Amino acid sequence: MSPVLNYKGRVQVFEVGDIVCYPMHGVGSVQGIDENTVLGETNSYYIICFVSTNLKAMVPVSSAEQIGLRRIIASEECEKVLRYFETFEPGEMSDNWNQRYRENLKKLKSGNIYDMVDVVKGLRSRSETRGLSSGERKMFLTARQVLITELSVASGMDAEEISKVI
């Protein structure tokens, strides 16, 4: 699908009905594209309704790619991601929880699903050996849920089945 231009000539990558992944928030569908004025500036916004929470968010069209908004992976990619999850061995993480948190947050914000796998697997491994700070525990649970939801929606597999692997 080729991108279209919105009213200000900016590239609009997604259309109503597209299924997208918004880092740290999860999988949702584009319910609409509205023009709104915020702080005196009129812009186009994607209206996204998230699958797992039924919450809605407005994401500026102009910065959607920059913040990591992307289409969910193709169903064929799910097997590769699950294989990567099973074979990936997390490297040594910093002993400084603040540094670990920042590094993991950067990976999650990238929007890359393989980075998400790195974070989930790394935090799971650390929780089994040394424990996690409360912030890391929340990050782990959120990233794990986003990963499970995306794989479930993309593959058509049951979320509980994917949860057993992850």
Salt bridges, closest charged atoms under 4 A:
ASP18 OD2 - ARG71 NH1 3.22
GLU77 OE1 - LYS80 NZ 3.88
GLU92 OE2 - ARG130 NH2 3.93
ASP95 OD1 - ARG130 NH1 3.00
GLU136 OE2 - ARG100 NE 2.65
GLU150 OE2 - ARG70 NH1 2.70
